[in-house]
């Protein structure tokens, strides 16, 4: 039902907001106060750019794997969903190898 999708999307958006605000603050902790405005603008711009590009990639994957002429069917949604699941897992695994090496320096 639509209300389930709406509630789950609301939970998702709230979770993203609760994650991104502390990450932005943490990323700006090592900067001088004069550089904070520029750093916040750069982080926000990068987040918007990456979000737009990833949405385009996921929609393209959905359209390419769909079986009908419109490029939208359940198989396309399924492949786009699994791609959205795989990308964060790969990023997490990559982060496990990159971040510990950075901390050893």
C-alpha positions in Angstrom: 0.0 0.0 0.0 1.0 3.6 -0.6 1.0 4.5 3.1 3.7 1.8 3.8 5.9 3.2 1.1 5.3 6.8 2.4 6.2 5.8 6.0 9.3 3.8 5.0 10.5 6.7 2.8 10.0 9.1 5.7 12.1 6.9 7.9 14.8 6.7 5.2 14.9 10.5 4.7 15.0 11.1 8.5 17.9 8.6 8.8 19.8 10.2 6.0 19.4 13.6 7.7 20.5 12.3 11.0 23.6 10.8 9.4 24.6 13.6 7.1 24.5 16.5 9.6 26.9 15.0 12.1 29.2 13.8 9.3 29.4 17.4 7.9 30.2 18.7 11.4 32.8 16.0 11.9 34.4 16.8 8.5 34.7 20.5 9.4 36.2 20.0 12.9 39.8 20.3 11.8 39.4 23.5 9.8 40.0 27.1 10.8 36.9 29.1 11.5 37.6 31.2 8.4 37.3 28.2 6.2 34.1 26.7 7.6 31.7 28.4 5.3 33.6 27.4 2.2 34.0 23.8 3.4 30.3 23.5 4.2 29.4 24.8 0.8 31.8 22.3 -0.9 30.5 19.4 1.1 26.9 20.3 0.4 27.7 20.7 -3.3 29.5 17.4 -3.5 26.6 15.7 -1.7 24.1 17.1 -4.2 26.3 16.3 -7.2 26.9 12.7 -6.1 23.2 12.2 -5.3 22.2 13.4 -8.7 24.7 11.3 -10.5 23.9 8.2 -8.6 20.2 8.7 -9.2 20.9 8.9 -12.9 23.0 5.7 -12.8 20.3 3.8 -10.9 17.6 4.9 -13.3 19.7 4.0 -16.3 20.3 0.5 -14.8 16.6 0.2 -14.2 15.8 1.2 -17.8 18.5 -1.1 -19.3 17.3 -4.2 -17.4 13.6 -3.6 -18.0 11.8 -5.8 -20.5 9.2 -3.4 -21.8 9.5 -0.4 -24.2 9.0 2.2 -21.4 12.0 1.0 -19.5 10.0 0.5 -16.3 8.9 -2.8 -14.9 9.4 -5.0 -11.8 12.6 -6.6 -13.1 14.2 -3.1 -13.7 13.2 -2.0 -10.2 14.6 -5.2 -8.8 18.0 -4.7 -10.5 18.2 -1.1 -9.5 17.4 -2.0 -5.9 20.1 -4.6 -5.8 22.6 -2.2 -7.3 21.7 0.3 -4.5 22.3 -2.5 -2.0 25.7 -3.5 -3.5 27.2 0.0 -3.8 27.1 0.8 0.0 28.5 -2.6 0.9 31.4 -2.2 -1.5 32.0 1.3 -0.1 32.0 0.0 3.4 34.5 -2.8 2.5 36.7 -0.3 0.7 36.5 2.0 3.8 37.6 -0.8 6.1 40.9 -1.0 4.1 41.5 2.7 3.5 40.6 4.2 6.9 42.8 1.9 9.1 45.8 2.7 6.8 45.1 6.4 7.2 45.0 6.1 11.0 48.5 4.3 11.1 50.3 7.3 9.7 
